[in-house]
Amino acid sequence: MSTSERLIESTRELLWERGYVGTSPKAILERAQAGQGSMYHHFKGKPDLALAAIRRTAQEMRATAEAVLTGPGTPFERIEAYLRRERDVLRGCPVGRLTMDPDVIADDTLRAPVDETLDWLREQIAQLVEEGREQGEFAPSLDGEEIAAAVVATVQGGYVLARASGSPAAFDAGVRGLLSLLASHRNDRHRTNPHQNIPHENTTA
């Protein structure tokens, strides 16, 4: 891995662990095992490096979600697959946690990749709901934008509740509850049981 890549990856990890203020140039260089001055050789400074790291994190989240949301299955099954996919719940969402970082939110440039990614995610899920309505899987009354907002809120809120309790149980309960509600709006021939175990692993939301 090149020095610039090590700097970006180290900054990504530190932003996730410590937030923007806690991610000092010294900490980045130590984590990246890079010499003094390396940051300023490849980047204009900490804000420039942080932006590269946030963009990388956002791109990774989008790619992971897209692989599931555009995968096989009906619209409901793809939404279910997104909600149930493996996550490191207790560590939290690297993108979602940026929304709680006042220094990131206060900076339009740093916040932009976060906003764009969450907007993209809601749009993809809303499109799936509309697809399900057109195919007769979902009831015509189901609103795609509202369901998309509920899905994102359940995932991000589930991370918060899980971290607060020190257990993924709250996240799992939220997912099961949302899937039960969504399943109640499916055509009878599509009904499935949402109450099954949810895997967890170190992946982004």
Secondary structure, DSSP 8 states (H G I E B T S, - for coil): --HHHHHHHHHHHHHHHHHHHH--HHHHHHHHT--TTHHHHHSSSHHHHHHHHHHHHHHHHHHHHHHHHTSSS-HHHHHHHHHHS---TTT--HHHHHTT-HHHHT-HHHHHHHHHHHHHHHHHHHHHHHHHHHTTSB-TT--HHHHHHHHHHHHHHHHHHHHHHTSTHHHHHHHHHHHHHHHTTB-GGG-----S-----S---
